[in-house]
Amino acid sequence: MYKRPKQADLYGITSDFWQKGSVRYVAHAITNTGRAILLRKEQNPADGNIKLAKNHPDRKYWELGITRPGELGLGNNERLARIEIDCSLMPCDGDDDGCVFTVPPGIEAWGYQKGLELRVFAHRNEGEGDNTDGSARRYFRCKLGDGKAALQDARRNGADGWNWKAWLENEDRANPYP
């Protein structure tokens, strides 16, 4: 099980996703110094039939626009390490237009480069995963530019349990990532 560091800004936005009635979605750019940069305000469910992938919040989030890489305000010694996505449920992968296949190209469309790592964290119990706290939250890793087979394998077979790491007594809560 992955113990995810609590970055104060990121944790403050996402820590209650497991108990919300609607499916919410948000993404942050994580720098090599551990800073989390909000890419856009969270996305709540879109209007329309939520059973259709085109109406899922993950699709709408990237379609409506995000901060481009050159606008992240990186410091002199900072670089973009990855993007972390927080959602209530794992992205769908049922057919060619499933969100797991359309979101990475949607991120690339905003100027993010192939090879950048993505971490997708689902906050709701979907009855899978191996968390010891019983929440069964899952996450998976992939990279921009991965093909359909690699994305599907990461989503279906690479998913593992996760939980928030406890705050350390003197931890820098703004930047807990190593």
N, C-alpha and C positions, 0 to 999 in steps of 0.2 A: 504494500500500500504506500502510495506517495504522500508524504507529509508536506503540504504546500505552505510556504512562508506567508504570514499575514502582512501584507503591505497595507498600511493604514487606509489610504484612499481607496484602493481596490477592494479591500475587505469591507469597508463601510458601505460601498455600493452593492456588493453582491452577497453579503452574509445571510440575507433573509430570502434568497431566491427559492430555497427549498420549501418555504411555507406559503408562498404567494399562490393565489388561485390561477393567475394567468402565467403564460410562458413568457419570461423576460430574457433579454439578450443584451450583452454589452462586451466590448473588446478594449484591451489596453495594449499599448506598445510597452515592452519591458526592455530597459537599457542594460548594458553590461554593468552599470553601477547599482542596479536594483530599483531604479526609479520606474514607476508605473505611470504612463501617460494615457489618459482617457482619449480614445479615438473619436468617440461621439457619445452623446447621451444614450442611455439604455433605450432599447426598442421593446415596446409592448406588442401584443398580438395585433396584426394588421386587420383591417376590415375585410370581410369576405369569408369564404369557407376555409377554415384553418386546416382542414384535411388535405387541401391542395398545397403542394410544396411551394408554389409561387406566392402563397400568402403567409408562409412561415416567417416569424420574426427574424430569423437568421438571414433570409433572403432580403427582406426589407431594409435591414440595418445597413448592408453594404450598398444597396441600390440608392439609398438616400444621401450618401456621401459621408466621408470620413476625413480626418486629418491626413494629409499626404506626408510622405517621409521627410521632405525638405521643410515642413512646417512644424516638426515635432519639438523644436527648440532644444536640440541636443547641445550639451556643453562641449568644451574642447576635447576632453578625454572620453566622451560618451559615444557609444555606438548602439544601434538597435540590435538586441540579442534575439528577440522573438516577439510574437503576438500571443497573448493569452485571451481566450474567448470564454466567457461565462454565460451559461444558459441554463434553463430549467431542465431540459431534456436533451439527450444525445441527438445530433443531427440525423435526419432521415437518410437512408441509403437504398431505398427500395427500387429505384429505377434510374435511368440516365439523367433525370433532372432532380434527383435527390439532393438535399442541401449539402451533404458531405462532398458532392462532386462539383457543385456550383459556387460554393463559398470561396474556396481558394482562388479560382480565376477572378472572382469578384474583388478579392483583396489585391491581386496583381493589377487589376484595372485602375487602381488608385495609385500605382507607382511602386508598390512593394515588390522586391526582387525574388525570383525563383531561388529556392534553397533556404529561404527564411523559415525557421521553425514556427509551427503553430501548436499550441496546446489548447485543447478544448475540454472544459470542465463542466459536466452536467451536475446540477445541484439536487435533483430529485431522485428519490428511490425508484428505480425502474426494475427492481427485483434481481439485479445482477451486480457484479463487482464483489469485492471481498473485504469491505471495511469492517473493522472489529466493533465499531459503534452501532452497527445495524443499519446505517443509512444507505449503504450500497450505492453511494455516488460513484460515478465512473468518470474517467478522463482518458484521452488518447493524444498521441503526438503524431504529427505528419509535417510535411514540408510543402511550401508553395512549389508548384511544378510537378508534384507527384501525379502519376497516372491513376486512372480509375481503379485498377487492381490494387495498387499500393494504398490508396485512400480507403478502399473497402476493407482491405486486410487490417489497416490501422484501426478503423472504426469497429470492426467485428471481433478481431482476434487480439489486437494490441491494447484494448481497453482494460484498465485496471482500476482498483479502488483508490480513493483519495480522501483526505481530510485536512482541515486546517491545522497547522503546527501551532502549538501553544506559544503564547508570548513569552519571551525570556525576560528575566527581571530587569536588566539594563539594556534591552534591545533597542536599536534605532528603529522605531516603528514606521518611519517614513521609508526606510530602505533596508528591509531585512534580508533581501536576496543576496546570496554570496556572489 
